[in-house]
Amino acid sequence: MTVFWTIWITVITLIVIIGCAVLLRATSKNNTGVEEGQPMPHSFDGIQELNNPLPKWWVGLFWFTIIVGLLYSLAFPSYTANWNGLLDWTSSEQSVMSPEESEALAETSHSQYQREMNAAEKKFGSVFKQLAYDENGVYKDFTLIAKDPEAVKVGQRLFLQNCAQCHGSDARGSKGFPNLADNDWLYGGDAISIKQSIMQGRKGVMPAWKDVLGEQGIKEVATYALNLSGRRVNSVEASAGEERFVICAACHGADGKGSHLLGAPNLTDTTWLYGASRKAVEDSIRNGRNGVMPAWADVLGEDKVHLIGAFVYSLSQQE
């Protein structure tokens, strides 16, 4: 937040709080010239108002909220990023980028979130290690962890906390986010590939072909791609699309079965990441696609990633 907005918000906040105090003070005084409890010299619809003071309990409570508001503004960074308050409190440590930095700030950080995370790591860190490592201090194979109900439950909780926002609570994904509960994998479904995807992230880029193919070419290639997946299409249009498909074969392969190395989807099955309709397929060819999976190595650490990977692996083995 810039200095201007810091001053702007600070001034408005103080004006509101002080204004409430001035208004309360003014309305607490009897400036009517009429004794308290006596009728006022006016009436409305035949009803005459009495000069009754504000209830003392209400006035006292109002003063209390004003004082608390001022103290809160001084103690906490409630309205500006340039002021951490007299308590030097922050909700989170924005500069932390890895578990190592988090551990280094364990004793000095004033961040409530950071303190809670550090406490949780001390409490549960050994549990993660116990579930992820074997007796020789080597990471367990995914197949072994997948057979351990407790390890799978821990992996599931970690997944729900960190991965469900994109892939869904059931890991079945949505448009643009892969289904992790089937056996269709863009980068491979073995333990090494799954863990690498989580640790390092993925960047899937399909270029836009509208300038190369033109609208007719896009229609023909889409028809051929739909034909590969078993859809009934115009055979003449599919044949023309097959000839143009040579520019797609570099990534998807001459047979259209894709490549785990490049993250190119298999076009011969019925799984479509961005939709199976003709319009969706044509949009993919025309405008390209950019899919990004963030890297979690520095956020979660390898122990947690290993348990999440084993959980994801276990889902695909149920199909």
C-alpha positions, 0 to 999 in steps of 0.5 A: 500500500502506498503512503497516500492510501495509508494516510487516506485510510488512517485519516478516515478511520480516525475521523469516524472514531473521533466523530462518534466520540464528539457526537456521543458527547454532544447528545449526552448533554442536556442543551434543550433548556428543559429539565430531564423527564419533563415534556418537550415543547412540541408534539407529533401526531398528538404524542408529546416527547419527554426529555429523557436522557440516553440510557447510561448503560448504552452510553457507557458501552458506546464509550467502551467501543470507541476506546477499544477501536482506538487501542485496536488501531494502535496495537494491530495493523488493522488498516494499513500495510505500512504500520504493524502496530505497537504489538508488531503483529502480522497475520502471515509472514509474506516473505517466507518462501520455503520450509527452511525460511519458516523454520529460521523464523520459528523463534523471531516471527510475530506472525500468528500464522507462522507461529501456528505453522511452526507449532504444527510442524514440531508436533506432526513433522515426526509423524510425516517422517514415520509414515513416509520413510522405512526403517532404513531412512529411505522413502517408502515405495508408493505401493507400500504407503497405499496399503497403509490406511493411516498413511493414506488418510494423512495424504488425503488430508494434505491433499484436501488442504493444498490440492482440492482447490483445483482438482476437487475434494474427490480428486476428479478435477474439472475443466482445465484441471486433470482427473487424478482418480483415473489412469489417464496421465499427461506426464505419467502415472508412475511414482517418480512422475507423480512426485515430480509433478507435485515437487516441480510443477508442470507447464503445459503449453499448446500453441495457437494454430489459427494463423497456420491452419485457418478456420477450415483447417481448424475444422478439419483437424478437429474432425480428425481428432474427434474421429481418433476418439471414436466419434462419428464424423464426416469421413471426407473432412476427417481425411483432410484433417489427417493430412493436416495433422502432421503439424500436431504429430510432433507432440501428440504422435503420428498415432495421436496417443500423446507423449508423457515426456511432453505432457501432450494428451492422448487424443484416441481416448474419451478423456478431454481436459478442456471439454469434448464438444466440437466447439471446445476442441476447435477452441483448443486448436484455434487459440491454444491452451496454457495449463500451469501446475505450481511447484510444491517442493518449497511450500510443503517439503518432500515428506508431505509431497511424498504422502500426497503423491502416494495418496494420488497414486492409490486413487488411480489404482482403484480403477 
